[in-house]
Amino acid sequence: MALTLDYHDAYLAPLITNNEAWETRAIADVAELGEFPAPWPDKLAVLRAYILCCIESLADEQDVFSAKLKHYKSEYAATLQAARLALAAASVTTPGPLTLTIERG
């Protein structure tokens, strides 16, 4: 199965390409959070795949994966919040125009 998401981190992208299980798990993890309007599921899945890659590749607290993990965890949290706000905004319905009947007496 080919990867379906676009990865822009030049350091992590090849690692994820060599381990498609991270993308599969990332997509499943995001799906468990609920339905979000596009493009939020893909954005969240990419960040989640980065996090999974960093967690599983982490050798010590001072390596590059540690720094990337910290960065992508905070970016994931902010993106999840934005996705939830987008979902809330999409579910709000605006009422139609108000019409009044004017009668002459």
Backbone as JSON, one array per atom type, in Angstrom:
{
  "sequence": "MALTLDYHDAYLAPLITNNEAWETRAIADVAELGEFPAPWPDKLAVLRAYILCCIESLADEQDVFSAKLKHYKSEYAATLQAARLALAAASVTTPGPLTLTIERG",
  "N": [[0.84, -1.17, 0.0], [0.59, 2.19, -0.85], [1.79, 5.27, 0.54], [-0.51, 7.75, 1.65], [-0.56, 10.33, 2.51], [0.93, 13.64, 2.53], [4.18, 14.37, 3.36], [6.22, 16.78, 4.79], [8.47, 17.2, 6.28], [11.72, 16.94, 5.84], [13.55, 15.31, 7.1], [12.1, 13.37, 8.55], [10.27, 12.3, 6.71], [11.4, 10.3, 4.86], [11.79, 8.22, 6.67], [9.23, 7.59, 7.53], [8.17, 6.79, 5.11], [9.48, 4.38, 4.82], [8.27, 2.9, 6.76], [5.28, 2.15, 6.74], [3.4, 1.53, 8.6], [3.29, 3.47, 10.55], [1.89, 5.59, 9.34], [-0.57, 4.33, 8.85], [-1.42, 3.76, 11.46], [-1.49, 6.39, 12.46], [-3.55, 7.57, 10.95], [-5.69, 6.03, 11.84], [-5.66, 6.69, 14.57], [-6.39, 9.4, 14.47], [-8.92, 9.18, 13.34], [-10.29, 8.05, 15.46], [-10.7, 10.24, 17.05], [-12.86, 11.54, 16.05], [-15.07, 12.97, 13.54], [-13.79, 15.33, 11.34], [-13.91, 18.37, 9.45], [-12.53, 18.66, 6.12], [-9.4, 20.28, 5.63], [-8.5, 19.02, 7.9], [-8.35, 16.27, 9.02], [-6.23, 15.07, 7.51], [-4.07, 16.81, 8.06], [-3.81, 16.46, 10.84], [-3.22, 13.71, 10.9], [-0.74, 13.58, 9.6], [0.89, 14.99, 11.41], [0.55, 13.31, 13.61], [1.75, 10.97, 12.64], [4.38, 11.87, 12.45], [4.9, 12.19, 15.18], [4.65, 9.54, 16.12], [6.76, 8.35, 14.7], [8.95, 9.73, 15.82], [8.76, 8.99, 18.54], [9.19, 6.21, 18.41], [11.72, 6.16, 17.34], [13.38, 7.42, 19.03], [16.39, 7.77, 20.72], [17.85, 8.93, 22.83], [17.44, 11.58, 25.27], [18.52, 13.83, 24.13], [18.71, 13.72, 21.4], [17.96, 14.29, 17.85], [15.37, 13.41, 17.39], [14.11, 13.78, 19.81], [13.94, 16.59, 20.01], [12.35, 17.13, 17.75], [10.07, 15.68, 18.44], [9.07, 17.1, 20.66], [8.45, 19.54, 19.41], [6.53, 18.7, 17.44], [4.52, 17.6, 19.04], [3.45, 19.85, 20.36], [2.58, 21.27, 18.12], [0.69, 19.48, 17.13], [-1.24, 19.53, 19.18], [-2.13, 22.2, 18.97], [-3.14, 22.15, 16.37], [-5.14, 20.23, 16.6], [-6.88, 21.59, 18.3], [-7.62, 23.69, 16.58], [-8.89, 22.2, 14.61], [-11.07, 21.22, 16.02], [-12.39, 23.62, 16.54], [-13.03, 24.33, 13.92], [-14.78, 22.27, 13.3], [-16.85, 22.84, 15.1], [-17.65, 25.33, 14.11], [-18.54, 24.57, 11.6], [-20.76, 23.11, 12.26], [-22.55, 24.9, 13.22], [-25.52, 26.39, 12.42], [-26.76, 28.95, 10.44], [-29.52, 31.02, 10.9], [-32.28, 31.41, 8.66], [-33.46, 34.2, 6.66], [-35.3, 36.64, 8.45], [-38.73, 36.92, 8.38], [-41.55, 38.96, 8.27], [-45.02, 39.43, 8.44], [-46.8, 42.07, 7.19], [-49.6, 43.79, 7.97], [-52.26, 45.81, 6.98], [-54.47, 47.88, 8.68]],
  "CA": [[0.0, 0.0, 0.0], [1.38, 3.42, -0.92], [1.42, 6.3, 1.5], [-1.55, 8.62, 1.1], [-0.4, 11.69, 3.03], [2.13, 14.36, 2.1], [5.07, 14.68, 4.48], [7.09, 17.88, 4.4], [9.67, 17.19, 7.09], [12.71, 16.23, 5.02], [14.26, 14.33, 7.92], [11.22, 12.28, 8.96], [9.51, 11.73, 5.59], [11.91, 9.01, 4.39], [11.6, 7.2, 7.71], [7.82, 7.19, 7.48], [8.01, 6.06, 3.86], [9.99, 3.03, 5.04], [7.47, 2.23, 7.78], [3.91, 2.58, 6.47], [2.57, 1.27, 9.77], [3.09, 4.73, 11.28], [0.8, 6.33, 8.71], [-1.81, 3.59, 9.09], [-1.81, 4.0, 12.86], [-1.82, 7.81, 12.62], [-4.89, 7.79, 10.37], [-6.64, 5.39, 12.76], [-5.71, 7.5, 15.8], [-7.16, 10.62, 14.19], [-10.31, 8.77, 13.13], [-10.88, 7.82, 16.78], [-11.03, 11.53, 17.65], [-14.13, 11.98, 15.5], [-15.09, 13.47, 12.16], [-13.42, 16.73, 11.19], [-13.98, 18.79, 8.05], [-11.24, 18.75, 5.4], [-8.28, 19.35, 5.49], [-8.0, 18.73, 9.24], [-7.9, 14.89, 9.29], [-4.91, 14.83, 6.92], [-3.08, 17.58, 8.82], [-3.61, 15.78, 12.11], [-2.59, 12.41, 10.67], [0.67, 13.81, 9.3], [1.55, 15.31, 12.67], [0.55, 12.1, 14.45], [2.77, 10.07, 12.09], [5.67, 12.41, 12.89], [5.04, 11.89, 16.61], [4.91, 8.1, 16.24], [8.11, 8.12, 14.2], [9.9, 10.24, 16.81], [8.69, 8.17, 19.75], [9.8, 4.9, 18.19], [13.11, 6.32, 16.91], [14.08, 8.14, 20.09], [17.5, 7.04, 21.32], [18.08, 9.56, 24.13], [16.72, 12.84, 25.43], [19.21, 14.92, 23.47], [18.86, 13.52, 19.96], [17.1, 15.08, 16.98], [13.99, 12.95, 17.54], [13.58, 14.42, 21.01], [13.58, 17.98, 19.66], [11.23, 17.09, 16.82], [8.92, 15.2, 19.19], [8.55, 18.23, 21.44], [7.85, 20.48, 18.46], [5.33, 18.16, 16.8], [3.47, 17.43, 20.05], [2.78, 21.13, 20.56], [1.88, 21.59, 16.88], [-0.47, 18.59, 17.07], [-2.24, 20.05, 20.12], [-2.7, 23.41, 18.4], [-3.91, 21.77, 15.18], [-6.35, 19.56, 17.08], [-7.78, 22.65, 18.78], [-8.14, 24.38, 15.39], [-9.83, 21.28, 13.95], [-12.3, 21.21, 16.82], [-13.08, 24.89, 16.29], [-13.59, 24.25, 12.56], [-15.94, 21.39, 13.4], [-17.91, 23.59, 15.78], [-18.11, 26.36, 13.18], [-19.27, 23.91, 10.51], [-22.02, 22.57, 12.76], [-23.44, 26.01, 13.55], [-26.34, 26.77, 11.27], [-27.26, 30.32, 10.52], [-30.94, 31.04, 10.59], [-32.67, 32.07, 7.41], [-33.9, 35.59, 6.86], [-36.49, 36.83, 9.27], [-39.82, 37.51, 7.59], [-42.72, 39.41, 9.02], [-46.18, 39.79, 7.63], [-47.28, 43.39, 7.55], [-51.02, 43.91, 7.63], [-52.82, 47.14, 7.14], [-55.7, 47.75, 9.42]],
  "C": [[0.89, 1.24, 0.0], [0.88, 4.41, 0.13], [0.43, 7.27, 0.85], [-1.4, 10.07, 1.54], [0.89, 12.31, 2.52], [2.93, 14.78, 3.34], [6.09, 15.7, 4.02], [8.35, 17.98, 5.25], [10.7, 16.31, 6.37], [13.45, 15.15, 5.81], [13.38, 13.12, 8.22], [10.51, 11.6, 7.8], [10.08, 10.41, 5.09], [11.73, 7.88, 5.4], [10.17, 6.68, 7.7], [7.54, 6.4, 6.21], [8.46, 4.61, 4.02], [9.21, 2.25, 6.09], [6.03, 2.72, 7.66], [2.98, 2.35, 7.65], [2.32, 2.55, 10.56], [1.95, 5.53, 10.67], [-0.54, 5.65, 8.97], [-2.31, 3.84, 10.5], [-2.21, 5.45, 13.08], [-3.22, 8.11, 12.1], [-5.95, 7.2, 11.29], [-6.78, 6.19, 14.05], [-6.55, 8.75, 15.6], [-8.64, 10.28, 14.0], [-11.02, 8.53, 14.46], [-11.29, 9.12, 17.47], [-12.37, 12.06, 17.17], [-13.97, 12.47, 14.07], [-14.76, 14.96, 12.16], [-13.57, 17.1, 9.72], [-12.58, 18.83, 7.43], [-10.68, 20.14, 5.56], [-7.75, 18.84, 6.82], [-7.6, 17.28, 9.5], [-6.51, 14.59, 8.73], [-3.81, 15.57, 7.69], [-2.76, 16.9, 10.15], [-2.89, 14.45, 11.94], [-1.1, 12.56, 10.36], [1.43, 14.1, 10.6], [1.61, 14.1, 13.6], [1.59, 11.1, 13.95], [4.17, 10.56, 12.48], [5.93, 12.05, 14.36], [5.37, 10.4, 16.82], [6.33, 7.76, 15.8], [9.15, 8.56, 15.24], [9.93, 9.39, 18.07], [9.43, 6.86, 19.55], [11.27, 4.99, 17.78], [13.98, 6.97, 17.97], [15.17, 7.26, 20.72], [17.84, 7.6, 22.7], [17.4, 10.92, 24.13], [17.35, 14.02, 24.7], [19.31, 14.75, 21.96], [17.84, 14.34, 19.17], [15.63, 14.68, 17.12], [13.33, 13.56, 18.77], [13.12, 15.84, 20.72], [12.36, 18.01, 18.74], [9.95, 16.63, 17.53], [8.27, 16.33, 19.98], [7.83, 19.22, 20.53], [6.53, 19.95, 17.9], [4.21, 17.88, 17.79], [2.71, 18.75, 20.26], [2.02, 21.55, 19.3], [0.62, 20.74, 16.72], [-1.59, 19.12, 17.98], [-2.92, 21.29, 19.56], [-3.57, 23.09, 17.18], [-5.19, 21.06, 15.58], [-7.36, 20.58, 17.59], [-8.41, 23.38, 17.59], [-9.16, 23.5, 14.66], [-11.15, 21.22, 14.71], [-13.09, 22.5, 16.65], [-13.72, 24.89, 14.9], [-14.83, 23.36, 12.55], [-17.11, 22.11, 14.05], [-18.49, 24.65, 14.85], [-18.93, 25.75, 12.05], [-20.63, 23.41, 10.97], [-23.01, 23.67, 13.16], [-24.22, 26.38, 12.29], [-26.82, 28.19, 11.48], [-28.72, 30.31, 10.14], [-31.2, 31.77, 9.28], [-33.13, 33.5, 7.69], [-35.2, 35.63, 7.66], [-37.56, 37.5, 8.41], [-40.99, 37.84, 8.52], [-43.83, 39.76, 8.06], [-46.67, 41.14, 8.11], [-48.73, 43.49, 7.05], [-51.47, 45.33, 7.87], [-54.19, 47.01, 7.81], [-56.73, 48.78, 9.21]]
}
